[in-house]
Amino acid sequence: MENSSFNLDKMEVELIDGKAIYKLQTNSGLIIMNDLIGKTFKIHSGKEINCCNCGKKTAKSYSGGYCYPCSLKLAECDMCILKPELCHFDKGTCRQPDWGLQHCMIPHYVYLANSSGLKVGITRTSQIPTRWIDQGAIQALPILKVGTRYMSGVFEKLLSTEINDKTDWRKMLKGDPDEIDLEAKRDELFELFGEDLDDLENRFGSDKVSILESELVVDIKYPVEVYPEKVASVSLDKAEVVGGRLQGIKGQYLIFDVGVINIRSHTGHKVHLEL
Ligand SMILES: [Zn+2]
């Protein structure tokens, strides 16, 4: 069966009974991607990228799915989204203050996760557990709740002097990492950074910073039959068709027997599926 073409968007995710469920929005409705594990299918490139904001054709995708003008104009494409400690909302220079109010000037979590090993990260409270699944984390634990994205970025930067703030996606796709006692790690970090955390709490105001001492670890299982021994990445920038037997899904990656494809980095690519 061949679907009509549509613009790719990241897979929607849900955590049900500890399992990651993936759905892909297509022109003919939502496809539960977990049901395709063990099956063969292909993604055909429509050789066209449409900006996920304005819909215009763009030869290249910027900031993960935007045309060049939108990437310069939108707050979500600004450097402070990658580096939240650079948030400049308070200076009155946010590219889109309304967007900033809705997405950045709201409560965020700082969390520990185990994706390719221990890491620290931040997310809007509403993005839990989505953010963790998008990163392929098998365990996660919120450790701080703070008033804004900026504050979470400052805490993350502090903690990243001690632990990683990146996921090694190749390692993440080679298998599940060893389990980590995240609660013990949290307690260690609180011990180690006690004074710095107190200083930041005083700076931001104690009503804006909650140190979370007794949250529970969230465990996440991914629909993966077999992990690849070698991680070869495939993309529609290099090939017109990508696909094969689907062995698993983790993070935003489809793990085919012929290689892995990052669906998120194909946002806005026009495609059709051959199921
Ligand atoms: Zn655009």
Boltz pocket constraint, residues with backbone or C-beta under 6 A from the ligand:
constraints:
  - pocket:
      binder: B
      contacts: [[A, 51], [A, 52], [A, 53], [A, 54], [A, 55], [A, 56], [A, 66], [A, 67], [A, 68], [A, 69], [A, 70], [A, 71]]
      max_distance: 6.0
